[in-house]
Amino acid sequence: MDRFMSAPDNLGGSRPASLTIPLNQDNGKLVLVIDDSQMIRRIVQYSLAEVAIKTVPFHSGIDAINALRAGVVPVPDLVLLDIGMPHMSGYDVASLLSSKPEFKGVPIVMLSGKGRIIDRLRAKRAGAIDYITKPFEKREFVHKIFALLKLKVPDIEPTPTD
């Protein structure tokens, strides 16, 4: 991670002095959830916690990058990334992360309310390997995440909100 942390620190934001990482049950996988919407972060965290996937939420790409640089959080197994965030777009975050050797092989998935073809193409160009449009159906979302993490897909009982 040294090469990643040695990148210039000109992205703004503040380095976290101490960050409590809410790690859920352990299946050995870690997903960064980067979205400026607290509601979306909670929905994603809850959906993945139900199937024992650890999540670390960030309000912005800058906060996530600073935490990675500081070694507060390890390089994840997958990144879920909103496109429209303040200060640094999801496209920029994806481009930066995918350019780092530490992120070679780490799937970056855009999670956005934008569903146009041009948005999907921009996401691919930035380094994302997949694109999930909000709102999403929980069962399909979890199946997609499991496939990207190369895990056996769990049985998920439908809930009234599915």
Sequence and secondary structure as in RCSB ss.txt:
>XXXX:A:sequence
MDRFMSAPDNLGGSRPASLTIPLNQDNGKLVLVIDDSQMIRRIVQYSLAEVAIKTVPFHSGIDAINALRAGVVPV
PDLVLLDIGMPHMSGYDVASLLSSKPEFKGVPIVMLSGKGRIIDRLRAKRAGAIDYITKPFEKREFVHKIFALLK
LKVPDIEPTPTD
>XXXX:A:secstr
 HHHHTS   S S   SS      S SS EEEEE S HHHHHHHHHHHHTTT EEEEESSHHHHHHHHHHTSS  
 SEEEE S  SSS HHHHHHHHHTSGGGTT  EEEEES   HHHHHHHHHHT SEEEESS  HHHHHHHHHHHTT
         TT 
